[in-house]
Amino acid sequence: MDDLNIHSKMFQFRALLAVVAIILAVVIFIYSDQSTVNTYARAILSLLVSVVVGSYAVDRFRDKKWLAGSAYAFVSVLNLLVFIPIVFPNIHF
């Protein structure tokens, strides 16, 4: 925790994505499930989670922490697999 630099570009990028994700989560709760806005908000939220977790995976792979990097990459891919049926409801896995 001592190497946390709040002025780094990656920290600012992740903080911005976290704020956008919170706003999208509020939008998802406000609109009904059949709303187009809700569908797009869920899709964008899934992509944001994949990007944030994917950036952590890249950082862990750079630090040669293979187990943590693999776990983050796996979660990122699972979020992408959640994204596909939201946008394309006719595709089933």
MIVEX-999808 format. One record per atom (N, C-alpha, C, O): x, y, z; atom name. Coordinates in nm, 3 decimals, padded with zeros to 5 digits, always signed. Atoms other than C-alpha are relative to their C-alpha. Layout:
<pts>
     east    north       up  lummar
        X        Y        Z      CA
...
</pts>
This chain:
<pts>
     east    north       up  lummar
  +00.081  -00.118  +00.000       N
  +00.000  +00.000  +00.000      CA
  +00.086  +00.126  +00.000       C
  +00.036  +00.235  -00.027       O
  -00.086  -00.116  -00.005       N
  +00.301  +00.228  +00.034      CA
  +00.035  +00.052  -00.139       C
  +00.080  +00.166  -00.152       O
  -00.031  -00.045  +00.135       N
  +00.348  +00.244  -00.345      CA
  -00.123  +00.057  -00.072       C
  -00.120  +00.074  -00.194       O
  +00.121  -00.057  +00.059       N
  -00.003  +00.387  -00.403      CA
  +00.025  +00.146  -00.033       C
  +00.046  +00.229  +00.056       O
  -00.025  -00.136  +00.046       N
  +00.045  +00.699  -00.610      CA
  -00.129  +00.053  -00.062       C
  -00.166  +00.012  -00.173       O
  +00.128  -00.049  +00.049       N
  -00.281  +00.891  -00.650      CA
  +00.016  +00.095  -00.118       C
  -00.084  +00.133  -00.179       O
  -00.022  -00.088  +00.113       N
  -00.122  +01.113  -00.914      CA
  +00.038  -00.077  -00.126       C
  +00.059  -00.017  -00.231       O
  -00.034  +00.077  +00.119       N
  -00.042  +00.827  -01.151      CA
  -00.119  -00.005  -00.095       C
  -00.235  +00.005  -00.053       O
  +00.105  +00.001  +00.103       N
  -00.237  +00.805  -01.474      CA
  -00.091  -00.122  +00.016       C
  -00.212  -00.111  -00.003       O
  +00.081  +00.121  -00.013       N
  -00.353  +00.447  -01.410      CA
  -00.097  +00.011  +00.117       C
  -00.211  -00.035  +00.108       O
  +00.089  -00.018  -00.114       N
  -00.495  +00.535  -01.068      CA
  -00.114  +00.094  -00.036       C
  -00.229  +00.069  -00.001       O
  +00.103  -00.094  +00.041       N
  -00.682  +00.831  -01.215      CA
  -00.098  -00.065  -00.098       C
  -00.218  -00.040  -00.092       O
  +00.084  +00.072  +00.095       N
  -00.812  +00.611  -01.498      CA
  -00.096  -00.095  +00.072       C
  -00.215  -00.099  +00.041       O
  +00.084  +00.094  -00.075       N
  -00.939  +00.347  -01.255      CA
  -00.102  +00.074  +00.087       C
  -00.215  +00.028  +00.101       O
  +00.094  -00.078  -00.081       N
  -01.097  +00.612  -01.030      CA
  -00.112  +00.055  -00.087       C
  -00.228  +00.055  -00.045       O
  +00.101  -00.050  +00.092       N
  -01.278  +00.764  -01.328      CA
  -00.096  -00.111  -00.039       C
  -00.218  -00.090  -00.042       O
  +00.086  +00.113  +00.037       N
  -01.408  +00.423  -01.435      CA
  -00.087  -00.045  +00.117       C
  -00.201  -00.087  +00.097       O
  +00.081  +00.035  -00.118       N
  -01.523  +00.352  -01.079      CA
  -00.116  +00.097  +00.018       C
  -00.227  +00.054  +00.052       O
  +00.107  -00.098  -00.012       N
  -01.723  +00.675  -01.071      CA
  -00.107  -00.023  -00.108       C
  -00.226  -00.017  -00.079       O
  +00.095  +00.027  +00.107       N
  -01.881  +00.597  -01.409      CA
  -00.079  -00.128  +00.029       C
  -00.198  -00.135  +00.000       O
  +00.069  +00.125  -00.034       N
  -01.963  +00.244  -01.289      CA
  -00.105  +00.022  +00.108       C
  -00.213  -00.038  +00.102       O
  +00.099  -00.031  -00.104       N
  -02.139  +00.380  -00.981      CA
  -00.121  +00.071  -00.060       C
  -00.235  +00.041  -00.024       O
  +00.111  -00.070  +00.066       N
  -02.346  +00.615  -01.197      CA
  -00.084  -00.098  -00.082       C
  -00.207  -00.090  -00.079       O
  +00.074  +00.098  +00.079       N
  -02.439  +00.328  -01.429      CA
  -00.079  -00.096  +00.088       C
  -00.190  -00.136  +00.052       O
  +00.073  +00.088  -00.092       N
  -02.537  +00.109  -01.134      CA
  -00.127  +00.069  +00.051       C
  -00.230  +00.004  +00.066       O
  +00.119  -00.075  -00.042       N
  -02.775  +00.382  -01.016      CA
  -00.103  +00.004  -00.113       C
  -00.223  -00.011  -00.089       O
  +00.091  -00.001  +00.115       N
  -02.922  +00.406  -01.368      CA
  -00.069  -00.135  -00.016       C
  -00.187  -00.140  -00.049       O
  +00.059  +00.134  +00.012       N
  -02.978  +00.030  -01.372      CA
  -00.112  -00.018  +00.103       C
  -00.215  -00.079  +00.072       O
  +00.104  +00.014  -00.102       N
  -03.176  +00.050  -01.047      CA
  -00.121  +00.090  -00.027       C
  -00.232  +00.057  +00.014       O
  +00.110  -00.095  +00.024       N
  -03.385  +00.347  -01.165      CA
  -00.093  -00.050  -00.110       C
  -00.215  -00.046  -00.094       O
  +00.082  +00.039  +00.114       N
  -03.505  +00.212  -01.501      CA
  -00.044  -00.146  +00.012       C
  +00.021  -00.227  +00.077       O
  +00.054  +00.136  -00.006       N
  -03.716  -00.101  -01.546      CA
  +00.084  -00.094  -00.087       C
  +00.167  -00.050  -00.167       O
  -00.079  +00.100  +00.072       N
  -03.575  -00.425  -01.687      CA
  -00.026  +00.000  -00.150       C
  +00.062  -00.037  -00.227       O
  +00.033  +00.001  +00.141       N
  -03.750  -00.385  -02.021      CA
  +00.047  +00.127  -00.072       C
  +00.032  +00.137  -00.194       O
  -00.043  -00.126  +00.059       N
  -03.605  -00.039  -02.081      CA
  +00.129  -00.018  -00.080       C
  +00.218  -00.094  -00.041       O
  -00.120  +00.004  +00.082       N
  -03.348  +00.008  -02.355      CA
  +00.117  +00.065  +00.073       C
  +00.231  +00.021  +00.060       O
  -00.105  -00.067  -00.078       N
  -03.154  +00.243  -02.127      CA
  +00.062  -00.098  +00.099       C
  +00.184  -00.101  +00.115       O
  -00.049  +00.099  -00.095       N
  -03.125  -00.036  -01.868      CA
  +00.089  -00.102  -00.071       C
  +00.193  -00.141  -00.018       O
  -00.078  +00.099  +00.074       N
  -02.999  -00.280  -02.131      CA
  +00.138  +00.054  -00.036       C
  +00.239  -00.013  -00.016       O
  -00.128  -00.059  +00.036       N
  -02.729  -00.045  -02.255      CA
  +00.085  +00.031  +00.123       C
  +00.207  +00.017  +00.119       O
  -00.075  -00.028  -00.123       N
  -02.632  +00.056  -01.902      CA
  +00.064  -00.128  +00.055       C
  +00.178  -00.126  +00.100       O
  -00.058  +00.127  -00.046       N
  -02.585  -00.311  -01.804      CA
  +00.116  -00.044  -00.090       C
  +00.217  -00.094  -00.040       O
  -00.107  +00.038  +00.092       N
  -02.376  -00.373  -02.116      CA
  +00.125  +00.085  +00.023       C
  +00.236  +00.032  +00.028       O
  -00.115  -00.088  -00.022       N
  -02.154  -00.070  -02.056      CA
  +00.064  -00.028  +00.136       C
  +00.186  -00.025  +00.148       O
  -00.054  +00.033  -00.132       N
  -02.117  -00.160  -01.687      CA
  +00.083  -00.128  -00.006       C
  +00.188  -00.137  +00.056       O
  -00.076  +00.124  +00.015       N
  -02.005  -00.510  -01.782      CA
  +00.133  +00.025  -00.070       C
  +00.236  -00.030  -00.030       O
  -00.125  -00.034  +00.068       N
  -01.747  -00.367  -02.022      CA
  +00.094  +00.078  +00.091       C
  +00.215  +00.054  +00.088       O
  -00.085  -00.077  -00.091       N
  -01.621  -00.121  -01.760      CA
  +00.067  -00.091  +00.103       C
  +00.185  -00.076  +00.133       O
  -00.059  +00.093  -00.096       N
  -01.573  -00.399  -01.507      CA
  +00.109  -00.083  -00.066       C
  +00.213  -00.109  -00.005       O
  -00.102  +00.077  +00.072       N
  -01.384  -00.600  -01.769      CA
  +00.127  +00.081  -00.022       C
  +00.237  +00.029  -00.010       O
  -00.117  -00.084  +00.024       N
  -01.155  -00.307  -01.848      CA
  +00.078  +00.023  +00.130       C
  +00.200  +00.015  +00.130       O
  -00.068  -00.025  -00.127       N
  -01.079  -00.230  -01.483      CA
  +00.071  -00.126  +00.049       C
  +00.188  -00.120  +00.088       O
  -00.061  +00.124  -00.047       N
  -01.016  -00.592  -01.389      CA
  +00.112  -00.042  -00.096       C
  +00.213  -00.097  -00.052       O
  -00.106  +00.031  +00.096       N
  -00.816  -00.640  -01.710      CA
  +00.125  +00.084  +00.023       C
  +00.237  +00.035  +00.004       O
  -00.118  -00.083  -00.028       N
  -00.590  -00.348  -01.619      CA
  +00.074  -00.051  +00.123       C
  +00.197  -00.046  +00.129       O
  -00.067  +00.062  -00.115       N
  -00.525  -00.511  -01.281      CA
  +00.074  -00.127  -00.043       C
  +00.182  -00.156  +00.009       O
  -00.066  +00.122  +00.048       N
  -00.443  -00.835  -01.465      CA
  +00.133  +00.034  -00.067       C
  +00.233  -00.034  -00.044       O
  -00.125  -00.040  +00.068       N
  -00.185  -00.658  -01.682      CA
  +00.104  +00.043  +00.102       C
  +00.221  +00.008  +00.089       O
  -00.095  -00.041  -00.104       N
  -00.027  -00.498  -01.374      CA
  +00.058  -00.120  +00.074       C
  +00.177  -00.123  +00.102       O
  -00.049  +00.119  -00.072       N
  -00.003  -00.834  -01.198      CA
  +00.093  -00.084  -00.087       C
  +00.191  -00.140  -00.038       O
  -00.090  +00.073  +00.090       N
  +00.150  -00.999  -01.505      CA
  +00.134  +00.071  -00.013       C
  +00.238  +00.005  -00.025       O
  -00.126  -00.075  +00.006       N
  +00.410  -00.720  -01.522      CA
  +00.083  -00.021  +00.126       C
  +00.206  -00.022  +00.120       O
  -00.070  +00.024  -00.126       N
  +00.495  -00.783  -01.155      CA
  +00.038  -00.146  +00.018       C
  +00.093  -00.184  +00.121       O
  -00.029  +00.144  -00.002       N
  +00.533  -01.155  -01.235      CA
  -00.077  -00.073  +00.110       C
  -00.027  -00.169  +00.168       O
  +00.090  +00.068  -00.094       N
  +00.246  -01.249  -01.003      CA
  -00.102  -00.074  -00.085       C
  -00.211  -00.023  -00.113       O
  +00.075  +00.073  +00.102       N
  +00.105  -01.516  -01.231      CA
  -00.137  -00.045  +00.049       C
  -00.234  -00.040  -00.027       O
  +00.129  +00.050  -00.050       N
  -00.172  -01.654  -01.008      CA
  -00.102  +00.114  +00.009       C
  -00.216  +00.099  -00.035       O
  +00.093  -00.114  -00.011       N
  -00.327  -01.315  -00.932      CA
  -00.034  +00.055  -00.138       C
  -00.149  +00.090  -00.164       O
  +00.026  -00.048  +00.136       N
  -00.289  -01.204  -01.294      CA
  -00.094  -00.092  -00.076       C
  -00.181  -00.045  -00.150       O
  +00.089  +00.096  +00.066       N
  -00.454  -01.522  -01.419      CA
  -00.141  +00.009  +00.054       C
  -00.237  -00.003  -00.022       O
  +00.133  -00.012  -00.059       N
  -00.743  -01.480  -01.176      CA
  -00.070  +00.126  -00.051       C
  -00.188  +00.121  -00.086       O
  +00.059  -00.123  +00.052       N
  -00.800  -01.120  -01.283      CA
  -00.038  -00.014  -00.148       C
  -00.144  +00.032  -00.190       O
  +00.029  +00.021  +00.142       N
  -00.781  -01.219  -01.651      CA
  -00.123  -00.090  -00.017       C
  -00.205  -00.067  -00.105       O
  +00.115  +00.091  +00.007       N
  -01.031  -01.502  -01.592      CA
  -00.130  +00.075  +00.032       C
  -00.230  +00.055  -00.037       O
  +00.119  -00.078  -00.036       N
  -01.278  -01.266  -01.423      CA
  -00.034  +00.099  -00.112       C
  -00.152  +00.122  -00.140       O
  +00.023  -00.092  +00.110       N
  -01.235  -01.018  -01.708      CA
  -00.066  -00.071  -00.118       C
  -00.158  -00.017  -00.179       O
  +00.061  +00.077  +00.109       N
  -01.317  -01.285  -01.966      CA
  -00.142  -00.042  +00.035       C
  -00.230  -00.040  -00.051       O
  +00.136  +00.035  -00.041       N
  -01.620  -01.398  -01.765      CA
  -00.093  +00.120  -00.013       C
  -00.208  +00.104  -00.054       O
  +00.084  -00.119  +00.018       N
  -01.749  -01.040  -01.763      CA
  -00.028  +00.027  -00.147       C
  -00.136  +00.074  -00.182       O
  +00.026  -00.015  +00.143       N
  -01.707  -01.026  -02.139      CA
  -00.103  -00.101  -00.049       C
  -00.183  -00.071  -00.138       O
  +00.101  +00.099  +00.036       N
  -01.910  -01.345  -02.165      CA
  -00.138  +00.038  +00.051       C
  -00.238  -00.007  -00.004       O
  +00.128  -00.054  -00.046       N
  -02.184  -01.171  -01.965      CA
  -00.046  +00.110  -00.095       C
  -00.166  +00.126  -00.118       O
  +00.031  -00.110  +00.091       N
  -02.168  -00.877  -02.206      CA
  -00.066  -00.048  -00.128       C
  -00.159  +00.016  -00.178       O
  +00.050  +00.047  +00.130       N
  -02.240  -01.083  -02.519      CA
  -00.150  -00.028  +00.002       C
  -00.219  +00.020  -00.087       O
  +00.145  +00.022  +00.002       N
  -02.590  -01.208  -02.422      CA
  -00.084  +00.125  +00.029       C
  -00.201  +00.130  -00.008       O
  +00.074  -00.123  -00.024       N
  -02.689  -00.861  -02.304      CA
  -00.022  +00.074  -00.132       C
  -00.132  +00.121  -00.160       O
  +00.009  -00.073  +00.125       N
  -02.616  -00.704  -02.641      CA
  -00.066  -00.083  -00.109       C
  -00.145  -00.032  -00.188       O
  +00.057  +00.090  +00.101       N
  -02.706  -01.006  -02.855      CA
  -00.081  -00.107  +00.071       C
  -00.028  -00.214  +00.100       O
  +00.078  +00.094  -00.080       N
  -02.994  -01.183  -02.676      CA
  -00.030  -00.132  -00.071       C
  -00.071  -00.228  -00.005       O
  +00.028  +00.124  +00.072       N
  -03.033  -01.446  -02.950      CA
  +00.115  -00.100  +00.005       C
  +00.099  -00.214  -00.037       O
  -00.116  +00.091  -00.011       N
  -02.688  -01.595  -02.884      CA
  -00.003  -00.065  +00.137       C
  -00.010  +00.004  +00.239       O
  +00.003  +00.074  -00.126       N
  -02.689  -01.865  -02.618      CA
  +00.127  -00.084  +00.012       C
  +00.172  -00.144  -00.086       O
  -00.120  +00.082  -00.025       N
  -02.386  -02.033  -02.463      CA
  -00.040  -00.130  +00.064       C
  +00.045  -00.214  +00.092       O
</pts>
